[in-house]
Amino acid sequence: MSNDLESIKGIGSVTASKLRSAGLTTLEAIAVTPVREIMNKTGLSYETALKISREARRFMKVDFVRAKDIWERRKNMLRCTTGSKALDNILGGGIETQAMTELIGDYGVGKTQICLTLTVTAQLLKEEGGLEGSVIYIDTEGTFSPERIYQIASERELDPQKILDGVIIARAYNSDHQCLLIDHLFKKCPEENVKLVIVDSMISHFRGEYVGRENLSERQQRLNEYLHKLLRLAEAYNIAVVITNQVQANPAQFWGDTDRPAGGHIMAHACTHRVYLRRSKGDTRTAKVIDSPYLPENTAKFRITERGIEDVEE
């Protein structure tokens, strides 16, 4: 059976055009998108949107399935090396597809350096620890550096021009713009053979624009909506999603680590794997898995060098 939109019952040429204009270009995207969102983006009636959603889900077999079927689907999962074997090990072999990995830490701790290294390693062959695809990098803080990618690629004896050509940048200037870019990912990812999406950072604009307790509920609802869109994107297209998160002081704590991840329970529940980064001596950093459905809490040391992220020399 064809995977084209018109192959689904209830989708004619006019409806297909509306869906594509809304960025819903594949059955995978339709199957994982809420019905009300389909309505709002396309102008279709609730009955039509519901019918199309059900048909797409039936075609993609995303309703009730047996655990064995999920097991078979998970065999398609890939892992991307971070550049550090120690960091890869605590992540179960690297950054995984069909999941969202959150990097948490203070400024200068290495979150962006890991992301920049991943833009290089994701383009490697699978047998070399890569994903054999391009990368979309949503930069919300202006920290993206093509010079740094050029350096990392050169130090790893790769063609830096080819690596740079495989990275698609989107600079988000506010939270609305950031959300719009995430909406467009469902169309852009299959078109560009994207295997890794990075949002650096996810929380920055939301913290800056939704100020005050009276705006907290609205901020969290909107943040929750787009975190789950990223998770649906990862599952629908078998890609890896990496987001970075900041820390904030906890005034109620008087001893120990007074910092906690920003975003509250919304961030904690939405992300598949959460990794907390801290400074150590010199260029050394410590990473700890603090939450995961199956990875144990474990720590690893890595360092930041000209090659990006590397293991600490014994």
Secondary structure by P-SEA (a helix, b strand, c coil): ccccccccccccaaaaaaaaaaccccaaaaaaccaaaaaaaccccaaaaaaaaaaaaaaaccccccaaaaaaaaccbbbbbcccaaaaaaacccccccbbbbbbbcccccaaaaaaaaaaccccccccccccbbbbbbcccccccaaaaaaaaaaacccaaaaaaabbbbbbccaaaaaaaaaaaaaaaaaacccbbbbccccaaaaaccccccaaaaaaaaaaaaaaaaaaaaaacbbbbbbbbbccccccccccccccccccaaaaaaccbbbbbbbccccbbbbbbccccccccbbbbbbbcccccccccc
